[in-house]
Amino acid sequence: MNHADARSADASAVALPETAAAHPTGPAAPRRGGAAGPVALVVGGALSVQFGAALAVLLIPRAGALGVVTLRLTLAALVLLLVCRPRVRGYSRSDWGTVVAFGAAMGGMNVCIYQAIDRIPLGAAVTLEVLGPLALSVVASRRLLSLVWAGLALAGVVLLSGGGFDRLDPVGAGFALAAGALWATYIVFSARTGRRFPQADGLALAMAVGAVLSLPLGLAEAGTRLAVPSTLALGLAVALLSSVLPYTLELIALRRIPAGTFAVLMSLEPAVAALAGFLVLRQALSATDAAAIALVIAASIGAVRSRTRPALGS
């Protein structure tokens, strides 16, 4: 998401294809047939997330990585709260515990991935980040074939690191891997939130939790720089591109295509991130880096398809 937000980041149920509830917008019944439109929506969402992340890199010198996280989460939360107007009464303590955990995972994931992209190329950061959801899928599948996909992903990581993460900046690589672990946690709690809260209410509330948790960090790093009008405008653009727009597009798409198809498409995130890094940030990839990203993408798609084949054939 991982980017990521969110998914993009921010974003998204890359490796839990068996349920659309893994997506933060909650469960949606897929429809078969006429998939070209929904596929375009998912691809558009991925482009939005990663180009939003590239824009965030340009904003980091103004507000710092933590300041960008605060702007993204706070402004996205305000937009979603205004649009969704979620109900806050009638939920149990367990419901609120779930949405708080979801928001904390979301905030932590964003903090880590923005710390990563401040230090290493965007494509490399998202490639390492996607290992979290991939690992979750491998563990959950309990199939021997999953070890093949795990090995393929590991080969991609070894290629990407050039035999050692010092080539990438070990701190940046560490933050990207931490973002991946939090992305996996985010997926688990987004699924639980989707079952407990209607529509996008849980997402809006979780985004607000993430914003509140990130606010002290952003203020400590950037202070009054966050209130500069031009910085606020860029922060709003990042929030819309990385959170609001892709979540909306993906929610519409998930109502019309199987969740497995959605997850395969989301496995392409590292390639989209590399494209955004090249076009916006002029971060060129070596042939080795491109091969590494391709291996991780292939592993993600393989893991998704091996888990969803029975369901998609039914």
Summary of the structure (lengths in Angstrom):
residues: 314
radius of gyration: 17.8
end to end distance: 29.3
largest distance: 56.2
contacts: 1326
relative contact order: 0.25
helix: 78%
strand: 1%
